[in-house]
Structures are given as C-alpha cells and as structure tokens.
Amino acid sequence: MTSTRVAASGGYAAVVGTFDGVHRGHRYLIDRLFSRAGEAGLATRIYTFTGHPLATIAPGRAPAPLLSLKHKEQLLRKTGVDDLHIDDFAALRTLTARQYLERLVADGVALLIVGHDNRFGSDGLRTLPEFQVAAQGLPITIEQAPELTIDGRPVCSSAIRALIAQGNIAAANTLLGYPYEIAGRVIRGRQLGRTIGFPTANILPDDPSLLLPPTGVYTAIATTGGSDYPAMLNIGHRPTVDRPDAPISIEAHIIGLDADLYDTTLTLSLRSHLRPEQRFDSVDSLRRQLVADREATVDFFSTKQ
C-alpha cells in the first residue's frame, strides 16, 4: 500500500476506483471530491488499486490497461490530493461492501463520493441506496456523482479503450483529456529504415501489457531529453520488409532530430491515425508512401500551431 499521510482532525473525504486512464470522467469525480471536502472541512484521499480488479477475479476478462501503475500514480498525485492509497486488490477481494466501509471509517473517512458506476464489495453492491443500507450505523456519509458525458459519449475507461482499439485516437484523446502515450526504451532494430532515408527509433514499451491501437501509421509527438518533436509512428508487422509472422514493432521516425537514441527513454504522445498498415510491392513503393506520410505528419502539426 502506498500512502502520503497528512494530519486531518476532521477526517477525510474520499473516492475509490481503479482510475485506469485518470481521464476526464475521473478528474470530474476528483473535482467534486475537492469541492465537497472544502465545504465539509475535510482532507482529500483517493483509494485505488495496483491493477484492474478483473485481473484478480477473472484474468481472462481483464482489459488491457491504459496506464502503467507508475504513470497512474503520477497523474493522481498531480491532482493535489492530500492522501493517496494504492492497494493490492487481491487483499481486499473477499471484503463485503459493509466490511470495506468499516475499513474506510477506521481509516478516518467521513465522506465517500462514489462515481455513477462504482461497485465494490464481494457482494457486488453498485447503487447508492445499496451503499447507504450497507453503511447504516456507521459514521460515514455516501454521495454519488452524476455521469459525465462529452459530445453524447459517456466518459469511461471502457469507452476510451474501444476508441483506441478502433484507431480513433483523436476521440480517445478528447475523453482522456490528454494524448494517449506509449513510452519505452529505444532498442536496436534491423536499421532497414535508415537505408531508405527513414531512420526510426524502435521502442520497447516500459509496460508491454498496455493497450496498443491497431496496426497502422499515426502522428505523434516524440519527447526525449526534455524536447518535443513531430513524429510518424508505425505500429505493425512491417509486411513489406519482414516475414508475415514477425512480431509487432513500434517504431517512430522523428522529424527534425538526428541523434543516437539507443538506450534512452522515448515517450510518444499519439495524436491521429494516418492510415492502416499495408504491404507494398517494392521498397521503392514503400519509400514513396513514407514520403507522403511524412508530409501528412508535417501538415498535421503545422495546422495545430
């Protein structure tokens, strides 16, 4: 369990959740936490978990995460919350909702704000009346935040995963509130791109379990050494130059940077989908398409200035 303790004689207002993505819906809930805590004279606390609950309950149904645990913790701490708890869900899975609420009360929580789709406890309670019945006799108030929608879409992790899985990066970023990221170490590849004028940085993701968008070419911002550069990102099997059963590769052609990046950390912030992956009849045909991709990437970012 990770925690940052603060003195709070009046106790805490808290929210509980997986917070995968720490997206705009989560920040809407956290904003409500700060507002109600201020009104009630309470400190703020977030409870979250090391992984998705389904990874413990039903691993075969667990979704690919949107964030690494480290990145999730960074984003949650950036909210300014007074206290952050990160629990191993496996240690809590047998607790009923009543038992979990008793645990929160013992931990100083006086006000719990639940999301519109929160559920907790081994008994699977999920509605505000059910939570309030479970809390009867305990010195804790439970309130429910309404659902946040943007352009008619509910803002939730599952909706964002679906958009990323479709390659709809722009819409996913709108719900996230920031660009979806792939971060990792630059490793040595076959250096084929360099031979046709398109050197690439091959990325070994820090967390290989994170959700990847479909194979294809994307615009991205590459961040390395504290500087940002436009990049065209290819996720795929490289069918023109590699064998059909080649593993997925993640490689970025960084525009305006000519440097040795091997063994450095590179963060790619995805912005848009350019085209699906395709096999070309020749390397020359591939090169001509890459020239067009680079022009499209430059145009994309020039219109964003």
Secondary structure, DSSP 8 states (H G I E B T S, - for coil): -B------TT-EEEEE---TT--HHHHHHHHHHHHHHHHHT-EEEEEEESS-THHHH-GGG----SS-HHHHHHHHHHTT-SEEEEE-GGGTTT--HHHHHHHHHHTTEEEEEE-TT--BTTTTB-SHHHHHHHTTTSS-EEEE----EETTEE--HHHHHHHHHTT-HHHHHHHHTS--EEEEEEE----HHHHTT---EEEEES-TTS----SEEEEEEEEETTEEEEEEEEEE--TTTS-TT---EEEEEETT-----TTSEEEEEEEEEEEE----SSHHHHHHHHHHHHHHHHHHHHTT-
